Amino acid sequence: MDRLQAMKIFARVVDEGGFAAAARAMDMSPPVVTRMVAELEQHLGTRLLQRTTRKLALTDAGDAYLQRVRAILHDIEDAEAVTAASTRDLQGTVHVLAPPTLATYFLAPCMAQWRTRHPRLLLDISTDNFVAARVDEFDVTFMVVPEGFDGNVVARTLFQGDAIVVASPDYLQRMGVPQEPEDLAQHYYLRDSGQAVRAHTGRRLRLQPLEGDGPAQEVDAPVVLQSVSTELLLRAALDGVGVTVVAQLLAAPFLASGALIHVLPQWIYSRYTVYAALPSRRMLPARTKVFLDFVSEQVPQAVVAQQGG
C-alpha cells in the first residue's frame, strides 16, 4: 500500500463527502478509492469513517488522524515549494479559511490582482462561521474577534473596526427612530446568533458608548429572526424587517447610498479585530508569506474604499 497516496485519498473522501465524489475529483475508479481507505484502516487497526446509506462521518480516531494527515500533506507541499527561487516562480496551493462575509467582501475583491501577480499560486478558500478551532488545518485562517480577545494563536493584525446597529429608512419611518438604547425594546431585532454567543450576551442587545468609558446598556429587544449568516440578516434589514448589528465596514456602501441608516450613532455593539492566524507549524512556507504580505497590502485599500475614502 502506498501510504502517502492512501492519506491523500482519505483526506479527499472527507473533503468531497463520499467515495464516488473523491474518485471523480482524483480521476480514479470508486472501487480503488474504497479499497485504499479500507487498507489504510486495516493498517492502522481502527475504523476512520462511519459508513451509512446517507453520509460518511468521521470516527473520533478518524478525526484525530485527519488533522495529522492534513499537517503532513501541507508539509509535503511546503517542501516541494522550497525549490522555487523567486516569488514569480512560486507555485502550489495556499489553503485559506475565512468567515463567509470576510471571504465575500474583503478577499474576493482582491482576487483579480492576486491572479495577475501570482498566476501559478492557487488559492483554496474555505468558509466557516466558527474558525478558531480549525487554525492548524489551514495555511492562513482569517479570524474576526471581539475586543479583549486573548487566544493562543500566532497571528498578524489586519485591521480593526466597529459593529453598529442599522435599519432601513422604511422600517424607521414605520417604527420610529430610536433616540436611546432602551428605545430598541420597541423594535424588531435581527440577531446574529454566532455573534451573540461570542459576546456572551444571549438574546439581549448590549451597546456601549462610542466615546468614553461610560457603562454599557443591555436591552431586551424582541428577536424576530436569528441566523449565523450575516448576509441573510443584512438582506432582511435592507428589506425593512428590523434592526440588526453589522460591521460598519460592511454597512458603509449601504449607508452611503441611503439604503441603511446608522441607528444610535453614539453607541456601538462592539469593537473587533481581523487577524490572519497561522498554524503552529514552525516553518512559514514562501507561498504563505507572499499571500500574507499581499493581503496586508490589499485589505487596507479595501477598507478605505468601503469607507468611501
Secondary structure, DSSP 8 states (H G I E B T S, - for coil): --HHHHHHHHHHHHHHTSHHHHHHHHT--HHHHHHHHHHHHHHHTS--EEE-SS-EEE-HHHHHHHHHHHHHHHHHHHHHHTT--SGGG--EEEEEEE-HHHIIIIIGGGHHHHHHH-TTEEEEEEE-S--GGGGGGSSEEEEEEETT-----EEEEEEEEEEEEEE-HHHHHHH---SSGGGGGGS-EEEEHHHHHHHT-TTSEEEEESSSS---EEE---EEEEES-HHHHHHHHHTTS-EEEEEHHHHHHHHHHTSSEEESTTEESEEEEEEEEE-S-S---HHHHHHHHHHHHHHHHHHHHHTT-
